[in-house]
Each structure stands twice: as structure tokens, then as C-alpha cells.
Amino acid sequence: MLSALSPTQVAFLLIAVPQAVAAGVLALAAWFARAERAALLHWSAYAALGAITWAMLSLHRQSPPLMAQSLPAQDRLARFGG
């Protein structure tokens, strides 16, 4: 599955996974800590929304072609001589 993803998509997923783990850990901590439950649930939701955002970016964002990135630099080198 990962071989079908672009490097940009993999990078976004590498951000989404720790966010999802943090959301789970904070939700579990909210289960045990009664006094801080509201704050822990807030941060758990924040981490979960972050994980969803990064996962959606990885699924719907494509890497730009390599030539599109290098053409402006090549143009500047050609105009100004390096």
C-alpha cells in the first residue's frame, strides 16, 4: 500500500499517526483522571481533528511534478548566469 503513495502523502501520514496515538492516549487518560476530564477530552478531540486533517491531506494532496519545481530555478540560472 505505501508503495502506491507519493513521498508527500507518506510524510503527511507520518504526522497523522502520532496525532492519532496522542488522541487515543489522551482519551484513555480522560477515562482515568476525573478531575481533569474536561481538559483531557478537549486535547483528545484537538489531536483527533489534527490526525483527521493530516490523513485527509495525505489522501487528497498530490506531489507536484519534479520538473515544475526545478524549472523556476533553471530559469533564474539561465537569466542571471548562476
N, C-alpha and C positions, 0 to 999 in steps of 0.2 A: 504494500500500500504506500509506504513512504517513497518508493522509487518513482511513483507517479506524480509526486508533489514537487513543486519548484523549491529552490532554496529559500525564497521569501516565505512561502507557505510553511515550510518546516520551521523557520525562525519564529513565525507567529505562533505555531503550535507549541514550541519550546517555552514561550511565555505563558500560553494558556494553561498548560498542565500544572505548573506550580501555583497559579492562581486558583485553579480548581481544588488542588490539595489544601491550600490555605483556607478556602471556603469550607471544606469538609472538617478541617481541624477546628476552626472557629465555631462551627455549628455544633460539633461534639463538645467543645468546651462550654458552650452555652447550655447544653443539657445538664452539665455537672455544676456549674457555678450559678447559683441562684441570684446572688446579689448583683452580678454584672451581666445578667442575661440579656437585657435590652441592648447594651453596648456590643456585646459579642454577636448578637444576631444582626445588628447593624453592619458590623465589619464583615460578617459572613456573607451577607447579601451584597455588600460592596465588592468583595472578592469574587463572588459568583458572577456578578454582572461583568466584571473585568474579564473573567475567563470566557464568558459567552462572547464578549466583544472581540477578543483576540481569536477565538475559534471561528467566528463569522468572517473576520478579516482574512484568516488563512484559507477559508473555503471560497471566498468570492474575490480575492485580490490576486491578480496575476503579476508575475515579474515582467518588467519592461524588457524588450529585446536588448541584447548586449550592444548592438550597433547604435541603437537610439541613445544609449548612454555615452558612447565613445565619440560620436560624430561632433558634438559641440567642442570637445577638447581638440579633436583633429582639426576642426575649422580654425580655432584660435591659434594653434601651432602653425597652420599654413599662412594665416594672415600676418602674424607678428614674428614669425621666424624662430619660435621656440622660447 
